[in-house]
Amino acid sequence: MMWTAIWFVINMFFVASVITLLFMHRSVTEAVQDPAGAARLAAAKKRRKVVSILSLVLFLAMCASFLINMRLNG
């Protein structure tokens, strides 16, 4: 039962990070369209990269906790 709760919490954080990643991508797209915002574009790309790495790590953690949960609980 513990692994089900762990999977659920990690899954919630993963979904929240993917939604945040979509907003970060929108921010980059808007910064590209602004010709005077080179610094804004660089900052937006850096934030998007950090959130995408976080999303990838959370996805791997979600998969691992799901597999452990299925192994233990059937």
C-alpha positions in Angstrom: 0.0 0.0 0.0 2.9 2.3 0.7 4.2 2.1 -2.9 0.8 3.0 -4.2 0.8 6.2 -2.2 4.4 6.9 -3.3 3.5 6.3 -7.0 0.4 8.6 -6.6 2.4 11.5 -5.1 5.2 11.2 -7.7 2.5 11.0 -10.4 0.9 14.2 -9.2 4.3 16.0 -9.2 5.0 14.7 -12.7 1.7 15.9 -14.1 2.3 19.3 -12.5 5.8 19.5 -14.0 4.5 18.6 -17.4 1.8 21.3 -17.2 4.5 23.8 -16.1 6.7 22.7 -19.0 3.9 23.5 -21.4 3.7 27.0 -19.9 7.5 27.4 -20.1 7.4 26.4 -23.8 4.8 29.0 -24.4 7.0 31.6 -22.7 9.9 30.6 -25.1 7.6 30.9 -28.1 6.5 34.3 -27.1 10.0 35.4 -26.4 11.1 34.3 -29.9 8.5 36.6 -31.4 9.8 39.6 -29.5 12.9 40.9 -31.4 14.1 43.1 -28.6 14.0 40.4 -25.9 17.3 38.5 -26.3 17.9 38.3 -22.6 14.3 37.3 -22.0 14.7 34.5 -24.6 17.8 33.2 -23.0 16.3 33.1 -19.5 13.1 31.4 -20.8 15.1 28.7 -22.6 17.1 28.1 -19.4 14.0 27.8 -17.3 12.4 25.5 -19.9 15.5 23.2 -19.9 15.5 23.0 -16.1 11.8 22.1 -16.0 12.2 19.6 -18.8 15.0 17.8 -16.9 12.9 17.8 -13.8 10.0 16.3 -15.7 12.2 13.6 -17.1 13.5 12.7 -13.7 10.0 12.6 -12.3 8.8 10.4 -15.2 11.6 7.9 -14.5 10.7 8.0 -10.7 7.1 7.5 -11.6 7.8 4.5 -13.8 10.1 3.0 -11.2 7.6 3.4 -8.4 4.9 2.0 -10.5 6.9 -1.1 -11.4 7.9 -1.7 -7.8 4.2 -1.3 -6.8 3.1 -3.8 -9.4 5.9 -6.2 -8.3 4.9 -6.1 -4.7 1.1 -5.8 -4.9 0.5 -7.7 -8.1 
